[in-house]
Amino acid sequence: MFFDTTSYFLFLLAVVLAVRCLRHDGQNWFLLAASYFFYGWWDLRFLALMMASSGIDYLLARGIEATTEPQARRRFLVVSLLMNFGLLAVFKYCNFFVDSFAHVAAALGLGHVPARVWQIALPPGISFYTFQAVAYIVDVYRRDIPAVRRLRDYALFISLFPHLIAGPIQRPSHLIPQVQNHRRLEAEPFFAGLLLILEGLFRKIVVADNCALVANAAFNGHFGASAGATVLGIVAFAFQIYGDFSGYSSIARGSAQLLGFHFMVNFRQPYFARSLSDFWRRWHISLSTWLRDYLYIGLGGNRGGTARTYRNLFLTMLLGGLWHGANWTFVIWGGLHGAGLAVERSLGLVSERDRTMALPELWLRRSIVFVFVGIAWVFFRAASLGEALGFLGGLRQWSATPALGYAAIFLAGHVLPLLLLDRSLERSGGEYLADKSAYGWRIAAGVTFAVACLLFAANEQSAFIYFQF
C-alpha cells in the first residue's frame, strides 16, 4: 500500500472511522492490529520477525529498569544492540558482502561464485524500526525514560503504520506518551492532518514524479553525455528525492494526526541551507538528530580535540551513508558529507549560521551547498561507482540539443512551485502552507493542492524512493 494509492486511503479511512468509535484501550489494540495488517500487506514473511524482536526488546528494557547492578544492565543493553544491529546487518548487508566476495573471487580467478544462491530479501522498513528500537533501549538504559509497562503499547510504538515503512523515526520520549495516554481527537489537528496529506501528495505526484521523468532520462543517457544533460539530471534528481521524501513525510504526519498522534517535522526547506551543517539540520531531521544523539555523541562528539571531532563527524556520516543501503555508492555519499562537514567546521562556517548576511552572500552560500549536495546525490542515485563517475564525466563535454531545452523548461515548471512553497514556509516557520492563516486561506491552499494533483500528476507512477531503505 503506497501512500499515494487508493487502497491506502481506503485503509486509512477505515482505520480513522474505527478509532473514533473506540475508547483509548480499544484504540490501541485496533491500531496495533491495523499496523500489523499494513506491514503484512507489504510482506507477510517478516511480520513475525518484527513481532519477535519487539517482544524481546520489551523484556530486555524491563530487565534494565528492574536491576541496579551496572553489569547486568549493560548485558541487557548489549544483547538488545546485538540483536537489532545483527538482524539489520544480516538482512540489509548480507547481499553486499556476498556480491563483493563474488567480485573478489572472480578477480583472483577462483571461478564463479553463485551469489544469487545466498541473496536474501530485505524486510520492509527494517532500518527505520530498528533505529526506533535502539533509541528506546538506550534511553531506558540512560534512565531518560521509564520502560513501557504493557507489551501492546511498546509494540504499537514500534509498528504504528504511518511511520512504519519509511519514518519519520520517532523518539521514544515523544511518541510513547502519546501511545500510553488518552488522545483527544479534535477538529483542528484533524484539519491540519488533511492539509498535510494534500501537500504531501502535491510534493510526491506533481513534483517528485515529474522530476523523476527528467532524472531517469538523464541518468539513463537519453539526453546524451554532456554538461547540460549532467546538470539537468543532478537538479532533477535533487528535487525528485526531496519532493518524494518530504511528500512521504507529510502524508505520514498527516495520517498520524487524523488518528490523534503528532509526529516530528522531518524537513525544513533543506535547499535554502546556508551551510552543509545547516542542510543536515533541515534534511531528514529524524535521522540526522538520531545520528547526532546516538552515534556522534556516542563516539565522543566534539570532546577530545579537533582531530577527534573531525573523525567523529566523518565516521557518523560514513555510517549514515551505509545505513541507507548495502552499496559502495552510499558509503561514498556519506563520506563526502562527512568530509564536507569537517572542512566546513575547520573554516569556522558552522558558528556563523545565525549571522545576518547580505543577500548576495546568502545566495552564494546556498548555491555552493546545493552544488555540493547535488553532486553527492549522483552517488546516491547511481547503481555503481562506475556509473556515477561516468555520469559526472559528462561535465567535460559541451553540447546542446532541443530535447535538453524542452526538458529544462518542463523541469522548471515543476521545481519552481516547490521552491515558492518552501519560500513561504521559510518565511512563516509553519509546518505546512498557510498553517498560521485564517481557515479561508488554509482551505484555499488545500483546494489548490488537490486541483494541482488532479491536473498535473505525472503520467508515470514512481515508487517512494525511501521505501527501499
C-alpha positions as CSV (number, residue, x, y, z in Angstrom):
1,M,0.0,0.0,0.0
2,F,1.9,3.0,-1.2
3,F,0.8,6.3,0.3
4,D,-0.3,7.7,-3.0
5,T,-2.7,4.9,-3.9
6,T,-6.5,4.5,-3.5
7,S,-6.0,1.3,-1.4
8,Y,-4.0,3.2,1.2
9,F,-6.6,6.0,1.6
10,L,-9.4,3.4,1.8
11,F,-7.4,1.7,4.5
12,L,-6.7,5.0,6.3
13,L,-10.4,6.0,6.2
14,A,-11.5,2.7,7.7
15,V,-8.9,3.0,10.5
16,V,-9.8,6.6,11.3
17,L,-13.6,5.7,11.5
18,A,-12.9,2.7,13.7
19,V,-10.6,4.6,16.0
20,R,-13.2,7.3,16.5
21,C,-15.7,4.7,17.7
22,L,-13.4,3.2,20.3
23,R,-12.1,4.2,23.7
24,H,-8.3,4.5,24.3
25,D,-7.6,0.9,25.2
26,G,-9.6,-0.4,22.3
27,Q,-7.9,2.2,20.0
28,N,-4.5,0.8,20.8
29,W,-5.5,-2.8,20.3
30,F,-7.1,-1.9,17.0
31,L,-4.2,0.3,15.8
32,L,-1.8,-2.5,16.6
33,A,-3.8,-5.0,14.6
34,A,-4.2,-2.4,11.7
35,S,-0.5,-1.7,11.8
36,Y,0.4,-5.4,11.6
37,F,-2.1,-5.8,8.7
38,F,-0.4,-2.8,6.9
39,Y,3.0,-4.4,7.4
40,G,1.8,-7.8,6.4
41,W,0.3,-6.3,3.2
42,W,3.9,-5.3,2.3
43,D,5.5,-8.6,3.2
44,L,3.8,-11.1,5.4
45,R,7.0,-13.2,5.7
46,F,8.7,-10.7,8.0
47,L,5.8,-9.8,10.3
48,A,6.8,-12.5,12.8
49,L,10.4,-11.1,12.8
50,M,9.2,-7.6,13.8
51,M,6.8,-9.0,16.4
52,A,9.6,-11.2,17.9
53,S,12.2,-8.5,18.1
54,S,9.7,-6.1,19.7
55,G,8.8,-8.7,22.3
56,I,12.5,-9.3,23.1
57,D,13.3,-5.6,23.4
58,Y,10.3,-5.1,25.6
59,L,11.6,-7.8,28.1
60,L,15.2,-6.5,27.9
61,A,14.1,-2.9,28.7
62,R,12.1,-4.2,31.7
63,G,15.2,-6.1,32.8
64,I,17.3,-3.0,32.5
65,E,14.9,-0.9,34.6
66,A,14.4,-3.7,37.2
67,T,18.1,-4.0,38.2
68,T,20.5,-1.5,39.6
69,E,23.5,-3.7,39.1
70,P,25.6,-2.0,36.3
71,Q,27.0,-5.1,34.7
72,A,23.6,-6.7,34.4
73,R,22.1,-3.6,32.9
74,R,25.0,-3.4,30.4
75,R,24.5,-7.0,29.5
76,F,20.8,-6.4,28.7
77,L,21.7,-3.4,26.6
78,V,24.4,-5.3,24.7
79,V,22.0,-8.2,23.9
80,S,19.5,-5.8,22.5
81,L,22.0,-3.9,20.4
82,L,23.5,-7.1,19.1
83,M,20.0,-8.4,18.2
84,N,18.8,-5.3,16.5
85,F,22.0,-4.4,14.6
86,G,22.7,-8.1,14.0
87,L,19.3,-8.5,12.2
88,L,19.8,-5.3,10.3
89,A,23.3,-6.4,9.2
90,V,22.1,-9.9,8.1
91,F,19.2,-8.7,6.1
92,K,20.5,-5.4,4.8
93,Y,24.2,-6.1,4.2
94,C,24.5,-9.8,3.6
95,N,24.0,-9.4,-0.2
96,F,26.5,-6.5,-0.2
97,F,29.3,-8.8,1.2
98,V,28.2,-11.7,-0.9
99,D,28.4,-9.7,-4.1
100,S,31.7,-8.1,-3.0
101,F,33.2,-11.6,-2.3
102,A,32.0,-12.8,-5.7
103,H,33.8,-10.0,-7.5
104,V,37.0,-10.5,-5.5
105,A,36.9,-14.2,-6.1
106,A,36.4,-13.7,-9.9
107,A,39.3,-11.2,-9.9
108,L,41.5,-13.8,-8.2
109,G,40.5,-16.4,-10.8
110,L,38.7,-18.6,-8.2
111,G,35.8,-19.2,-10.5
112,H,32.2,-18.2,-10.5
113,V,30.6,-17.8,-7.0
114,P,26.8,-18.2,-7.3
115,A,26.0,-15.1,-5.3
116,R,22.3,-15.3,-6.1
117,V,22.0,-18.5,-4.1
118,W,22.9,-16.6,-1.0
119,Q,21.0,-13.4,-1.5
120,I,18.1,-12.7,0.9
121,A,15.2,-10.4,0.8
122,L,15.1,-7.1,2.8
123,P,12.3,-6.8,5.4
124,P,10.3,-3.6,4.7
125,G,11.2,-0.7,7.0
126,I,13.8,-2.6,9.0
127,S,16.2,0.3,9.0
128,F,13.6,2.7,10.4
129,Y,12.0,0.5,13.1
130,T,15.5,-0.8,14.2
131,F,16.6,2.8,14.9
132,Q,13.4,3.4,16.9
133,A,14.1,0.2,18.9
134,V,17.7,1.2,19.6
135,A,16.7,4.7,20.7
136,Y,14.2,3.2,23.1
137,I,16.6,0.7,24.7
138,V,19.4,3.3,25.0
139,D,17.0,5.8,26.5
140,V,15.8,3.3,29.1
141,Y,19.5,2.4,29.9
142,R,20.3,6.1,30.3
143,R,17.2,6.4,32.6
144,D,15.9,9.1,30.3
145,I,12.6,7.4,30.1
146,P,10.9,4.5,32.0
147,A,10.4,1.1,30.4
148,V,6.9,0.7,28.9
149,R,4.7,-1.4,31.2
150,R,2.4,-3.0,28.5
151,L,3.8,-5.0,25.6
152,R,0.9,-3.8,23.5
153,D,1.9,-0.2,23.9
154,Y,5.6,-0.9,23.1
155,A,4.6,-2.9,20.0
156,L,2.4,-0.1,18.8
157,F,5.2,2.4,19.3
158,I,7.4,0.3,17.0
159,S,4.8,-0.6,14.4
160,L,2.3,2.4,14.2
161,F,1.7,2.3,10.5
162,P,2.2,5.9,9.4
163,H,5.9,5.8,10.3
164,L,6.5,2.1,9.9
165,I,7.9,1.8,6.4
166,A,10.0,5.0,6.0
167,G,9.7,7.1,9.1
168,P,10.0,9.7,10.3
169,I,12.0,7.9,13.0
170,Q,10.1,8.7,16.2
171,R,11.8,9.4,19.5
172,P,10.5,7.3,22.4
173,S,10.1,10.3,24.7
174,H,7.9,11.9,22.1
175,L,5.7,9.0,20.8
176,I,5.4,6.6,23.7
177,P,3.5,9.1,25.9
178,Q,1.1,9.6,23.0
179,V,0.6,5.8,22.8
180,Q,0.0,5.4,26.6
181,N,-2.1,8.5,27.3
182,H,-5.6,9.4,26.2
183,R,-5.6,11.1,22.8
184,R,-8.0,13.9,22.1
185,L,-9.4,13.6,18.5
186,E,-10.0,17.3,17.9
187,A,-11.1,19.2,14.8
188,E,-8.0,21.4,14.5
189,P,-5.3,18.7,14.3
190,F,-7.6,16.6,12.1
191,F,-8.0,19.5,9.6
192,A,-4.2,20.1,9.7
193,G,-3.7,16.4,9.0
194,L,-5.8,16.6,5.9
195,L,-3.8,19.6,4.6
196,L,-0.5,17.9,5.4
197,I,-1.7,14.9,3.3
198,L,-2.8,17.1,0.4
199,E,0.5,19.0,0.5
200,G,2.4,15.7,0.7
201,L,0.6,14.3,-2.4
202,F,1.4,17.5,-4.3
203,R,5.1,17.1,-3.4
204,K,5.1,13.5,-4.4
205,I,2.9,13.1,-7.5
206,V,3.2,16.5,-9.0
207,V,6.8,17.5,-8.2
208,A,8.7,14.3,-7.5
209,D,7.1,12.0,-10.1
210,N,7.5,14.6,-12.8
211,C,11.1,15.4,-11.8
212,A,11.7,11.6,-12.0
213,L,10.8,11.6,-15.7
214,V,13.7,14.0,-16.4
215,A,16.1,12.4,-13.9
216,N,15.6,8.9,-15.3
217,A,16.0,10.1,-18.8
218,A,19.2,12.0,-17.9
219,F,20.8,9.1,-15.9
220,N,19.8,6.6,-18.5
221,G,21.6,8.5,-21.2
222,H,18.6,9.6,-23.2
223,F,19.9,13.2,-23.4
224,G,23.4,12.0,-24.3
225,A,26.6,12.7,-22.4
226,S,27.1,16.4,-22.0
227,A,27.4,19.1,-19.3
228,G,23.9,20.2,-19.9
229,A,22.5,16.7,-19.5
230,T,24.5,16.1,-16.3
231,V,23.4,19.3,-14.7
232,L,19.8,18.7,-15.7
233,G,20.0,15.2,-14.2
234,I,21.5,16.4,-11.0
235,V,18.9,19.1,-10.5
236,A,16.0,16.8,-11.5
237,F,17.1,14.1,-9.0
238,A,17.8,16.6,-6.2
239,F,14.2,17.8,-6.4
240,Q,12.8,14.3,-7.1
241,I,14.3,12.9,-3.9
242,Y,13.3,16.0,-1.9
243,G,9.7,16.1,-3.2
244,D,9.5,12.3,-2.8
245,F,10.7,12.0,0.8
246,S,9.3,15.3,2.1
247,G,6.0,14.3,0.5
248,Y,6.0,10.9,2.1
249,S,6.8,12.5,5.5
250,S,3.9,15.0,5.1
251,I,1.5,12.2,4.3
252,A,2.8,10.2,7.3
253,R,2.5,13.1,9.6
254,G,-1.0,13.9,8.3
255,S,-2.2,10.3,8.6
256,A,-0.9,10.3,12.2
257,Q,-2.8,13.5,13.1
258,L,-6.0,12.0,11.8
259,L,-5.5,9.3,14.4
260,G,-4.7,11.7,17.2
261,F,-0.8,11.5,17.1
262,H,1.7,14.2,16.3
263,F,5.0,13.3,14.5
264,M,8.1,15.5,14.4
265,V,8.7,17.6,11.4
266,N,11.2,15.8,9.1
267,F,12.1,18.5,6.6
268,R,12.5,22.3,6.8
269,Q,13.4,23.7,3.4
270,P,16.8,22.0,3.1
271,Y,17.8,23.6,-0.2
272,F,17.7,27.0,1.5
273,A,20.5,25.9,3.8
274,R,23.5,28.3,4.0
275,S,25.9,25.6,5.1
276,L,26.2,21.8,5.0
277,S,25.6,21.6,8.7
278,D,22.5,23.8,8.2
279,F,21.4,21.4,5.5
280,W,21.5,18.5,7.9
281,R,19.5,20.5,10.4
282,R,16.8,20.7,7.7
283,W,17.1,17.4,5.8
284,H,15.6,14.1,7.2
285,I,15.7,15.7,10.6
286,S,14.6,12.5,12.4
287,L,17.6,10.6,11.1
288,S,20.2,13.4,11.4
289,T,19.2,14.1,15.0
290,W,19.3,10.3,15.7
291,L,22.8,10.1,14.2
292,R,23.9,13.1,16.3
293,D,22.4,11.9,19.7
294,Y,23.1,8.1,19.4
295,L,26.2,7.9,17.2
296,Y,28.1,11.2,17.0
297,I,27.9,11.9,20.7
298,G,28.5,8.2,21.5
299,L,31.7,8.4,19.5
300,G,32.8,11.4,21.7
301,G,31.2,14.3,19.7
302,N,33.4,17.4,19.9
303,R,35.1,16.2,23.0
304,G,38.7,15.3,22.8
305,G,40.1,17.9,20.5
306,T,39.8,19.0,16.9
307,A,41.1,15.9,15.2
308,R,38.7,13.6,17.0
309,T,35.8,15.9,16.3
310,Y,36.6,15.7,12.6
311,R,37.0,11.9,12.9
312,N,33.6,11.6,14.6
313,L,31.9,13.7,12.0
314,F,33.4,11.7,9.2
315,L,32.5,8.3,10.8
316,T,29.0,9.4,11.7
317,M,28.2,10.4,8.1
318,L,30.0,7.4,6.7
319,L,27.9,5.1,8.8
320,G,24.8,7.2,8.0
321,G,25.6,6.5,4.3
322,L,25.9,2.8,4.9
323,W,22.6,2.9,6.8
324,H,20.9,3.8,3.5
325,G,22.0,0.7,1.7
326,A,24.5,-2.0,1.0
327,N,26.4,-0.3,-1.8
328,W,29.7,1.4,-2.0
329,T,28.0,4.4,-3.6
330,F,26.2,5.1,-0.3
331,V,29.5,4.8,1.6
332,I,31.0,7.4,-0.8
333,W,27.9,9.6,-0.4
334,G,28.2,9.5,3.4
335,G,32.0,10.0,3.2
336,L,31.6,13.1,1.0
337,H,29.1,14.7,3.5
338,G,31.4,13.7,6.5
339,A,34.4,15.3,4.8
340,G,32.4,18.4,3.8
341,L,31.2,18.8,7.4
342,A,34.7,18.5,8.7
343,V,36.1,21.1,6.2
344,E,33.2,23.4,7.0
345,R,33.9,23.2,10.7
346,S,37.7,23.8,10.1
347,L,36.8,27.0,8.2
348,G,34.6,28.3,11.0
349,L,31.5,28.4,8.9
350,V,29.3,26.4,11.4
351,S,29.5,29.2,14.1
352,E,28.2,31.7,11.5
353,R,24.8,30.0,11.0
354,D,22.9,32.8,12.8
355,R,24.9,35.7,11.5
356,T,22.9,38.2,9.4
357,M,24.1,38.0,5.8
358,A,23.7,40.3,2.8
359,L,21.6,38.7,0.1
360,P,24.5,38.1,-2.4
361,E,26.5,36.2,0.3
362,L,23.4,34.3,1.5
363,W,22.5,33.1,-2.0
364,L,26.1,32.4,-2.9
365,R,26.4,30.1,0.1
366,R,23.1,28.5,-0.7
367,S,24.2,27.8,-4.2
368,I,27.5,26.3,-3.1
369,V,25.7,24.0,-0.7
370,F,23.2,23.0,-3.4
371,V,26.0,22.2,-5.8
372,F,27.9,20.1,-3.3
373,V,24.7,18.2,-2.2
374,G,23.7,17.7,-5.8
375,I,27.0,16.2,-6.9
376,A,26.8,13.9,-3.8
377,W,23.3,12.9,-4.9
378,V,24.8,11.4,-8.1
379,F,26.5,8.7,-6.0
380,F,23.3,8.2,-4.0
381,R,21.3,7.7,-7.3
382,A,23.8,5.6,-9.2
383,A,23.8,1.8,-9.1
384,S,27.6,1.6,-9.0
385,L,30.7,3.8,-8.6
386,G,31.5,3.4,-12.3
387,E,28.0,4.6,-13.3
388,A,28.3,7.7,-11.0
389,L,31.7,8.6,-12.4
390,G,30.6,8.0,-15.9
391,F,27.6,10.3,-15.4
392,L,29.8,13.1,-13.9
393,G,32.2,12.6,-16.7
394,G,29.6,14.3,-19.0
395,L,30.6,17.6,-17.4
396,R,33.7,17.6,-19.6
397,Q,31.6,17.7,-22.8
398,W,29.7,20.7,-24.0
399,S,26.8,20.3,-26.4
400,A,23.1,21.2,-26.5
401,T,20.1,19.7,-28.1
402,P,16.5,20.9,-28.4
403,A,15.4,18.0,-26.2
404,L,17.6,19.4,-23.4
405,G,15.8,22.8,-23.6
406,Y,12.4,21.3,-23.6
407,A,13.3,19.1,-20.6
408,A,14.7,22.1,-18.7
409,I,11.5,24.1,-19.2
410,F,9.4,21.1,-18.1
411,L,11.6,20.7,-15.0
412,A,11.5,24.3,-14.1
413,G,7.7,24.2,-14.3
414,H,7.6,21.6,-11.5
415,V,10.6,22.8,-9.4
416,L,9.6,26.5,-9.2
417,P,6.2,25.8,-7.4
418,L,8.1,23.7,-4.8
419,L,10.6,26.5,-4.3
420,L,7.8,29.0,-3.9
421,L,6.1,26.7,-1.4
422,D,9.3,26.4,0.6
423,R,9.9,30.1,0.4
424,S,6.6,30.7,2.0
425,L,7.3,28.1,4.7
426,E,10.8,29.5,5.3
427,R,9.3,32.9,6.0
428,S,6.3,31.8,8.1
429,G,8.1,29.0,10.0
430,G,5.0,26.9,9.5
431,E,4.6,23.1,9.2
432,Y,2.5,23.3,6.1
433,L,1.3,26.1,3.8
434,A,-0.8,28.7,5.5
435,D,-1.0,26.8,8.8
436,K,-0.9,30.1,10.7
437,S,-3.5,31.8,8.5
438,A,-7.3,32.0,8.7
439,Y,-9.4,29.0,7.7
440,G,-10.3,30.5,4.4
441,W,-6.6,30.7,3.3
442,R,-5.9,27.2,4.6
443,I,-8.9,25.8,2.7
444,A,-7.8,27.6,-0.4
445,A,-4.3,26.1,0.0
446,G,-5.8,22.6,0.3
447,V,-8.0,23.1,-2.7
448,T,-5.0,24.3,-4.7
449,F,-3.0,21.2,-3.9
450,A,-5.9,19.0,-4.7
451,V,-6.5,20.6,-8.1
452,A,-2.8,20.5,-8.9
453,C,-2.7,16.8,-8.1
454,L,-5.7,16.2,-10.4
455,L,-4.3,18.3,-13.3
456,F,-0.5,17.9,-13.1
457,A,0.1,14.4,-11.7
458,A,2.9,12.6,-13.6
459,N,1.6,10.1,-16.2
460,E,4.1,7.5,-14.8
461,Q,4.0,6.4,-11.2
462,S,7.2,6.1,-9.3
463,A,7.6,4.2,-6.0
464,F,8.7,6.2,-3.0
465,I,12.5,6.2,-3.0
466,Y,13.0,5.7,0.7
467,F,10.8,2.6,0.8
468,Q,13.8,0.7,-0.4
469,F,15.7,1.5,2.8
